[in-house]
Each structure stands twice: as structure tokens, then as C-alpha cells.
Amino acid sequence: MDKDIMEILSPVLGQELAAAIIEHRSRTLKKPLTAYAAKIQVKEYLKTGNPVDAAEMQILRGWRAIKSDWYFNEKAREAGSIDANTGRRTLVDAARDFLSGDDHSGNAFGLSGLRRH
């Protein structure tokens, strides 16, 4: 079965990274990749425009799979907590800053009267 999955993944990811994805799913996550799931995953890798980077992100983040929007959201977050579609901070970014104490304005959500205790 791994041979079939390698034949699906390796043209897009290369031999070493394809083997790493198979190992990540089977040994690390204990959720082996099926041939059908590998075909779906290849489509998502290709949607990112950088399949190798997307597969490496999947492994580094410990994700079972990756969707292209997850990849783009993570890249936008890495680029400075900017929402890729609007150029604004997302609600998640504001909440993270608010809870961590990194937002010093006192109203991270733009709501007057909302204060950190």
C-alpha cells in the first residue's frame, strides 16, 4: 500500500518528502494515509502553489492533513498577523494579543469598556 501512496505523492513532493509524509501519518499520528486520501492531499498541496512548503508545514505543525486555506492563513499569520484578504488583523489575532497581554491599548477588539483584568 505504501508503494501506491508513494507513486501518488512522489511526483509532487519528491521521494524523501513523500516518505516523510507517509511516516508522519503512520508512525507519528497513528493514522495511516490511504491512496484515496493521498490523491485528495496532492490536490491541496498543488492549490498552495508550493507543495513542498505545504507538506513541510503539515509535518512541522503535526497536522494530519493540510488544506490550501490553512496554508495561506498560516503564511499570513507568519507574515505579521495580517489577514491576507483584508489587510487587517483578524479576530483571532486580536484575541491572542488580548489574552497574552501583548496588546497595550486596553481594547484589543475595538470595543470601548472591554478591559483586561
Solvent accessible surface area in square Angstrom, and as a share of the most:
residue,aa,sasa,rsa
1,M,144,0.64
2,D,82,0.43
3,K,149,0.63
4,D,70,0.36
5,I,1,0.00
6,M,39,0.17
7,E,104,0.47
8,I,37,0.19
9,L,0,0.00
10,S,17,0.11
11,P,107,0.67
12,V,34,0.20
13,L,11,0.05
14,G,34,0.33
15,Q,121,0.54
16,E,151,0.68
17,L,23,0.11
18,A,0,0.00
19,A,47,0.37
20,A,34,0.27
21,I,1,0.00
22,I,15,0.08
23,E,81,0.36
24,H,12,0.05
25,R,22,0.08
26,S,41,0.27
27,R,167,0.61
28,T,92,0.53
29,L,46,0.23
30,K,153,0.65
31,K,97,0.41
32,P,92,0.58
33,L,10,0.05
34,T,70,0.41
35,A,24,0.18
36,Y,160,0.61
37,A,32,0.25
38,A,0,0.00
39,K,107,0.45
40,I,85,0.43
41,Q,9,0.04
42,V,17,0.10
43,K,128,0.54
44,E,23,0.10
45,Y,0,0.00
46,L,98,0.49
47,K,124,0.53
48,T,11,0.07
49,G,67,0.64
50,N,69,0.35
51,P,26,0.16
52,V,62,0.36
53,D,37,0.19
54,A,0,0.00
55,A,0,0.00
56,E,77,0.35
57,M,10,0.04
58,Q,1,0.01
59,I,51,0.26
60,L,142,0.70
61,R,84,0.31
62,G,37,0.35
63,W,63,0.22
64,R,132,0.48
65,A,32,0.25
66,I,2,0.01
67,K,96,0.41
68,S,17,0.11
69,D,76,0.39
70,W,107,0.37
71,Y,11,0.04
72,F,92,0.38
73,N,95,0.49
74,E,24,0.11
75,K,73,0.31
76,A,16,0.12
77,R,98,0.36
78,E,87,0.39
79,A,82,0.64
80,G,47,0.45
81,S,33,0.21
82,I,78,0.40
83,D,37,0.19
84,A,74,0.58
85,N,141,0.72
86,T,71,0.41
87,G,50,0.48
88,R,162,0.59
89,R,105,0.38
90,T,45,0.26
91,L,131,0.65
92,V,96,0.55
93,D,8,0.04
94,A,8,0.06
95,A,31,0.24
96,R,105,0.38
97,D,30,0.16
98,F,24,0.10
99,L,146,0.73
100,S,70,0.45
101,G,24,0.23
102,D,94,0.49
103,D,23,0.12
104,H,164,0.73
105,S,76,0.49
106,G,15,0.14
107,N,46,0.23
108,A,15,0.12
109,F,62,0.26
110,G,61,0.59
111,L,107,0.53
112,S,106,0.69
113,G,64,0.62
114,L,65,0.32
115,R,133,0.49
116,R,84,0.31
117,H,218,0.97
